[in-house]
Amino acid sequence: MNKQKLKQSARIRRKARTQVRGTAERPRLSVFRSLKNISAQLIDDAVGKTVVAVLIKDIKVDKKMTKTETANEIGKILAEKAKSKGIKKIVFDKGAYKYHGRIKALADGAREGGLEF
């Protein structure tokens, strides 16, 4: 088995271990990370609807900003949009990603913006 297949299978196993559900009162903050971009959305799993979503193209990315700084900014913007919808408490779903680096920066930005996990 090559290295990429091992990484994919490890990611699938980590994803299976983290089963987080969101409700209308506490939506789930789901994070997606790729090599270049990061996005986050608040999901109400009871009805299967996305309440708030923020993509990297929704913010002005300065060329001097690092990926971690960009993730932190996305977290802050997500928190602002959530507060405007009346959401203060959420459940954090890191998915198959480790809580480290850009994922941690996004969570910290959401906390700075006023969301409670």
Contact map, one row per residue, 1 for C-alpha under 8 A:
111011000000000000000000000000000000000000000000000000000000000000000000000000000000000000000000000000000000000000000
111111000000000000000000000000000000000000000000000000000000000000000000000000000000000000000000000000000000000000000
111111100000000000000000000000000000000000000000000000000000000000000000000000000000000000000000000000000000000000000
011111110000000000000000000000000000000000000000000000000000000000000000000000000000000000000000000000000000000000000
111111111000000000000000000000000000000000000000000000000000000000000000000000000000000000000000000000000000000000000
111111111100000000000000000000000000000000000000000000000000000000000000000000000000000000000000000000000000000000000
001111111110000000000000000000000000000000000000000000000000000000000000000000000000000000000000000000000000000000000
000111111111000000000000000000000000000000000000000000000000000000000000000000000000000000000000000000000000000000000
000011111111100000000000000000000000000000000000000000000000000000000000000000000000000000000000000000000000000000000
000001111111110000000000000000000000000000000000000000000000000000000000000000000000000000000000000000000000000000000
000000111111111000000000000000000000000000000000000000000000000000000000000000000000000000000001100000000000000000000
000000011111111100000000000000000000000000000000000000000000000000000000000000000000000000000001000000000000000000000
000000001111111110000000000000000000000000000000000000000000000000000000000000000000000000000001000000000000000000000
000000000111111111000000000000000000000000000000000000000000000000000000000000000000000000000011100000000000000000000
000000000011111111100000000000000000000000000000000000000000000000000000000000000000000000000011100000000000000000000
000000000001111111100000000000000000000000000000000000000000000000000000000000000000000000000001000000000000000000000
000000000000111111100000000000000000000000000000000000000000000000000000000000000000000000000000000000000000000000000
000000000000011111110000000000000000000000000000000000000000000000000000000000000000000000001011000000000000000000000
000000000000001111111000000000000000000000000000000000000000000000000000000000000000000000000000000000000000000000000
000000000000000001111100000100000000000000000000000000000000000000000000000000000000000000111000000000000000000000000
000000000000000000111110001100000000000000001000000000000000000000000000000000000000000000100000000000000000000000000
000000000000000000011111011100000000000000111100000000000000000000000000000000000000000001100000000000000000000000000
000000000000000000001111111100000000000000011100000000000000000000000000000000000000000000000000000000000000000000000
000000000000000000000111111000000000000000011100000000000000000000000000000000000000000000000000000000000000000000000
000000000000000000000011111000000000000000000000000000000000000000000000000000000000001011000000000000000000000000000
000000000000000000000111111100000000000000010000000000000000000000000000000000000000001011100000000000000000000000000
000000000000000000001111111110000000000001111000000000000000000000000000000000000000000011100000000000000000000000000
000000000000000000011110011111000000000011111000000000000000000000000000000000000000000001111000000000000000000000000
000000000000000000000000001111100000000111100000000000000000000000000000000000000000000001111100000000000000000000000
000000000000000000000000000111110000000111100000000000000000000000000000000000000000000000011110000000000000000000000
000000000000000000000000000011111000011110000000000000000000000000000000000000000000000000001110000000100000000000000
000000000000000000000000000001111100011100000000000000000000000000000000000000000000000000000010000000000000000000000
000000000000000000000000000000111111111000000000000000000000000000000000000000000000000000000000000000100000000000000
000000000000000000000000000000011111110000000000000000000000000000000000000000000000000000000000000000000000000000000
000000000000000000000000000000001111100000000000000000000000000000000000000000000000000000000000000000000000000000000
000000000000000000000000000000001111110000000000000000000000000000100000000000000000000000000000000000000000000000000
000000000000000000000000000000001111111000000000000000010000000000100000000000000000000000000000000000000000000000000
000000000000000000000000000000111101111100000000000000110000000000000010000000000000000000000000000000000000000000000
000000000000000000000000000000111000111110000000000011110000000000000000010000000000000000000000000000000000000000000
000000000000000000000000000011110000011111000000000011100000000000000000011001000000000000000000000000000000000000000
000000000000000000000000000111100000001111100000011111000000000000000000000001000000000000000000000000000000000000000
000000000000000000000000001111000000000111110000011110000000000000000000000000000000000000000000000000000000000000000
000000000000000000000100001111000000000011111001111100000000000000000000000000000000000000000000000000000000000000000
000000000000000000000111011100000000000001111111111000000000000000000000000000000000000000000000000000000000000000000
000000000000000000001111001100000000000000111111100000000000000000000000000000000000000000000000000000000000000000000
000000000000000000000111000000000000000000011111000000000000000000000000000000000000000000000000000000000000000000000
000000000000000000000000000000000000000000011111100000000000000000000000000000000000000000000000000000000000000000000
000000000000000000000000000000000000000000111111110000000000000000000000000000000000000000000000000000000000000000000
000000000000000000000000000000000000000000111011111000000000000000000000000000000000000000000000000000000000000000000
000000000000000000000000000000000000000011110001111110000000000000000000000000000000000000000000000000000000000000000
000000000000000000000000000000000000000011110000111110000000000000000000000000000000000000000000000000000000000000000
000000000000000000000000000000000000000011100000011111000000000000000000000001001100000000000000000000000000000000000
000000000000000000000000000000000000001111000000011111100000000000000000000001000000000000000000000000000000000000000
000000000000000000000000000000000000001110000000000111110100000000000000010011000000000000000000000000000000000000000
000000000000000000000000000000000000011100000000000011111110000000000000010000000000000000000000000000000000000000000
000000000000000000000000000000000000111000000000000001111110100000000100010000000000000000000000000000000000000000000
000000000000000000000000000000000000000000000000000000111111000000000000000000000000000000000000000000000000000000000
000000000000000000000000000000000000000000000000000001111111000000000000000000000000000000000000000000000000000000000
000000000000000000000000000000000000000000000000000000111111100000000000110000000000000000000000000000000000000000000
000000000000000000000000000000000000000000000000000000001111110000000000000000000000000000000000000000000000000000000
000000000000000000000000000000000000000000000000000000010011111010000100000000000000000000000000000000000000000000000
000000000000000000000000000000000000000000000000000000000001111110000000000000000000000000000000000000000000000000000
000000000000000000000000000000000000000000000000000000000000111110000000000000000000000000000000000000000000000000000
000000000000000000000000000000000000000000000000000000000000011111000000000000000000000000000000000000000000000000000
000000000000000000000000000000000000000000000000000000000000111111101100000000000000000000000000000000000000000000000
000000000000000000000000000000000000000000000000000000000000000111111100000000000000000000000000000000000000000000000
000000000000000000000000000000000001100000000000000000000000000011111110000000000000000000000000000001000000000000000
000000000000000000000000000000000000000000000000000000000000000001111111000000000000000000000000000011001100000000000
000000000000000000000000000000000000000000000000000000000000000011111111100000000000000000000000000000001000000000000
000000000000000000000000000000000000000000000000000000010000100011111111110000000000000000000000000000000000000000000
000000000000000000000000000000000000010000000000000000000000000000111111111000000000000000000000000001101100100000000
000000000000000000000000000000000000000000000000000000000000000000011111111100000000000000000000000001001111110000000
000000000000000000000000000000000000000000000000000000000010000000001111111110000000000000000000000000000100100000000
000000000000000000000000000000000000001100000000000001110010000000000111111111000000000000000000000000000100110000000
000000000000000000000000000000000000000100000000000000000000000000000011111111100000000000000000000000001111111010000
000000000000000000000000000000000000000000000000000000000000000000000001111111110000000000000000000000000100111110000
000000000000000000000000000000000000000000000000000001000000000000000000111111111000000000000000000000000000010010000
000000000000000000000000000000000000000110000000000111000000000000000000011111111100000000000000000000000000010000000
000000000000000000000000000000000000000000000000000000000000000000000000001111111110000000000000000000000000111011100
000000000000000000000000000000000000000000000000000000000000000000000000000111111111000000000000000000000000000011000
000000000000000000000000000000000000000000000000000100000000000000000000000011111111100000000000000000000000000000000
000000000000000000000000000000000000000000000000000100000000000000000000000001111111111100000000000000000000000000000
000000000000000000000000000000000000000000000000000000000000000000000000000000111111111100000000000000000000000001100
000000000000000000000000000000000000000000000000000000000000000000000000000000011111111000000000000000000000000000000
000000000000000000000000000000000000000000000000000000000000000000000000000000001111111000000000000000000000000000000
000000000000000000000000000000000000000000000000000000000000000000000000000000000111111100000000000000000000000000000
000000000000000000000000110000000000000000000000000000000000000000000000000000000111111111000000000000000000000000100
000000000000000000000000000000000000000000000000000000000000000000000000000000000110011111000000000000000000000001110
000000000000000000000000111000000000000000000000000000000000000000000000000000000000001111100000000000000000000000111
000000000000000000000100111110000000000000000000000000000000000000000000000000000000001111110000000000000000000000111
000000000000000000011100011110000000000000000000000000000000000000000000000000000000000011111000000000000000000000001
000000000000000000010000000111000000000000000000000000000000000000000000000000000000000001111100000000000010000000001
000000000000000001010000000111100000000000000000000000000000000000000000000000000000000000111110000000000000000000000
000000000000000000000000000011100000000000000000000000000000000000000000000000000000000000011111111000100000000000000
000000000000011001000000000001110000000000000000000000000000000000000000000000000000000000001111100000000000000000000
000000000011111101000000000000000000000000000000000000000000000000000000000000000000000000000111110000000000000000000
000000000010011000000000000000000000000000000000000000000000000000000000000000000000000000000111111000100000000000000
000000000000000000000000000000000000000000000000000000000000000000000000000000000000000000000101111100100000000000000
000000000000000000000000000000000000000000000000000000000000000000000000000000000000000000000100111110110000000000000
000000000000000000000000000000000000000000000000000000000000000000000000000000000000000000000000011111111000000000000
000000000000000000000000000000000000000000000000000000000000000000010000000000000000000000000000001111111000000000000
000000000000000000000000000000000000000000000000000000000000000000110011000000000000000000000000000111111100000000000
000000000000000000000000000000101000000000000000000000000000000000000010000000000000000000000100111111111110000000000
000000000000000000000000000000000000000000000000000000000000000000000000000000000000000000000000001111111111000000000
000000000000000000000000000000000000000000000000000000000000000000011011001000000000000000000000000111111111100000000
000000000000000000000000000000000000000000000000000000000000000000010011111100000000000000000000000001111111110000000
000000000000000000000000000000000000000000000000000000000000000000000001001000000000000000010000000000111111111000000
000000000000000000000000000000000000000000000000000000000000000000000001001000000000000000000000000000011111111100000
000000000000000000000000000000000000000000000000000000000000000000000011111100100000000000000000000000001111111110000
000000000000000000000000000000000000000000000000000000000000000000000001011111100000000000000000000000000111111111100
000000000000000000000000000000000000000000000000000000000000000000000000001100100000000000000000000000000011111111111
000000000000000000000000000000000000000000000000000000000000000000000000000100000000000000000000000000000001111111100
000000000000000000000000000000000000000000000000000000000000000000000000001110110000000000000000000000000000111111100
000000000000000000000000000000000000000000000000000000000000000000000000000000110010000100000000000000000000011111110
000000000000000000000000000000000000000000000000000000000000000000000000000000100010001111000000000000000000011111111
000000000000000000000000000000000000000000000000000000000000000000000000000000000000000111000000000000000000001001111
000000000000000000000000000000000000000000000000000000000000000000000000000000000000000011110000000000000000001000111
